[in-house]
Amino acid sequence: MGGISIWQLLIVFAIIILLFGTKKLRNIGGDLGSAVKGFKKAVSEDKDSKEEAEPEAKAEKLTQDKADSTFDEVKEKSKDKDQA
């Protein structure tokens, strides 16, 4: 009832070919394919750069955690000295 049949799709496709011609449609298809390839490449490069940056971020966090714990130890020692 509300669906589009194969015949309706074929008629629309035939009208599009008549309006634009096969050469222009081929060019549009090639441009669209190039855009999709470029997008996939950019996404995979972004994923690779995130994977490379992840170990650096973990090392930075560990360094910060160690500095925080050292600061806490110094703080505790100074409290002990103040109390004594």
C-alpha positions in Angstrom: 0.0 0.0 0.0 2.6 2.6 1.0 5.6 0.9 -0.5 7.3 1.7 -3.7 7.2 -1.1 -6.3 10.1 -2.0 -8.6 8.2 -0.6 -11.6 7.9 2.8 -10.0 11.6 2.8 -9.3 12.4 1.8 -12.9 10.2 4.6 -14.2 11.9 7.2 -11.9 15.4 5.9 -13.0 14.4 6.2 -16.7 13.3 9.8 -16.2 16.5 10.6 -14.4 18.6 9.1 -17.3 16.5 11.1 -19.8 17.1 14.4 -17.8 20.7 14.1 -17.0 22.2 11.6 -19.5 24.4 8.7 -18.8 27.7 10.6 -19.0 26.7 13.1 -16.3 25.4 10.3 -14.1 28.7 8.4 -14.5 30.6 11.5 -13.5 28.4 12.0 -10.4 28.8 8.3 -9.5 32.6 8.6 -9.8 32.7 11.7 -7.7 30.5 10.1 -5.1 32.7 7.0 -5.0 35.9 9.2 -4.6 34.2 11.1 -1.7 33.3 7.8 0.1 36.9 6.5 -0.4 38.3 9.7 1.0 36.0 9.6 4.0 36.9 6.0 4.8 40.6 6.9 4.5 40.2 9.8 6.9 38.3 7.7 9.4 40.9 5.0 9.3 43.8 7.5 9.7 42.0 9.1 12.6 41.6 5.7 14.2 45.3 5.0 13.7 46.4 8.3 15.2 44.1 7.7 18.3 45.7 4.3 18.8 49.2 5.8 18.6 48.3 8.6 21.0 46.7 6.3 23.5 49.9 4.9 25.0 51.3 8.4 25.3 48.2 9.6 27.2 48.4 6.5 29.5 52.0 7.3 30.3 51.2 10.9 31.0 48.4 9.9 33.3 50.7 7.5 35.2 53.3 10.2 35.6 50.6 12.6 36.9 49.2 9.9 39.3 52.7 9.3 40.6 53.3 13.0 41.1 50.0 13.3 42.9 50.8 10.4 45.2 54.3 11.8 45.9 52.7 15.2 46.7 50.3 13.5 49.1 53.2 11.7 50.8 55.1 15.0 51.3 51.9 16.6 52.6 51.4 13.8 55.2 55.0 14.0 56.3 54.7 17.8 56.8 51.5 17.2 58.9 53.3 14.7 61.0 56.2 17.2 61.6 53.7 20.0 62.5 51.9 17.7 65.0 55.2 16.7 66.7 
